[in-house]
Amino acid sequence: MLKDKDILGLREMPAEEIDEILDVGMSMKKLLKQNIKKLPHLQGKSVTTLFYENSTRTRCSFELAAKYMGAHVVNISADSSSVKKGETLVDTGKTLDAMKNDIIVIRHPMGGAPALLAKTVKAHVVNAGDGMNEHPSQALLDMLTMRENFGSIEGLKVAILGDISHSRVAKSNLFGLKKLGAEVTMYAPRTLIPTGIERMGAKICRSREEAVEGADVVMGLRIQLERQHAGNFPSLGEYSKFYGVNEALMKYAKPNALVMHPGPVNRGVELTSGLIDGETSRIEEQVLSGIAVRMSMLFLLTKEEI
Ligand code: CP
């Protein structure tokens, strides 16, 4: 059982709760692999996805997760809602509460927006990515994919390369992986490494080879051009050449180390096309893990109320 009303991030989530979400997520994934998509866990519940930023994977995945468990689902995107007429986040939340929504899944460009919403609504709030802060369901689906492949997270070495500064995925993964006993190495241009990340448990490496040496998992992160106000590296071509993940770099990792990426991928920039489509890639597997782990999150949030 989860102790909080909401799922806002992994920084504060106890390791036991992360484990519980992964345990239930593994069971959900087994059902999905058998093409079982009609479960009763959320019957009579309503789920609203409230997205102030673009998304393919996360929004669709939460919607399918809720529908597969029998919930009523409504999707709101800021572009086509009363937000455009000036309605505040808190007022939007109160409106959704008045409609008896049980769960609000929110993505917002401002870090902390889901926490503000959570304080002001009765509904459970799930953070689907807030600015550069956290993206807990992405990290949980990444960990589910790792656990499925290796049996356990403890003792794994996970190398994360890319735009760490702007990445909520990197932060949530760091919090979750460290809690479950993994080692996390990171590498990026200095301009894309946030101050203080080492205090959060990451090992910042001086070369990409050092970061990937002996890794079980190599995760590329998207270059988030939409959040960069100034050039943090000279060009995408140079980024790819000096900081990207390619076949030669993967030779430093363990044999058959997994290649992962949260998506969307800039093909040929963060990862080569050969790696994205190769045998050790788990990028499509991550997508299926996403539905499973989100089913687990929605179920565990409301379990006691059903
Ligand atoms: N990984 C991820 O959050 O993808 P979307 O932006 O497509 O949701």
Boltz pocket constraint, residues with backbone or C-beta under 6 A from the ligand:
constraints:
  - pocket:
      binder: B
      contacts: [[A, 54], [A, 55], [A, 56], [A, 57], [A, 58], [A, 59], [A, 128], [A, 129], [A, 138], [A, 262], [A, 263], [A, 264]]
      max_distance: 6.0
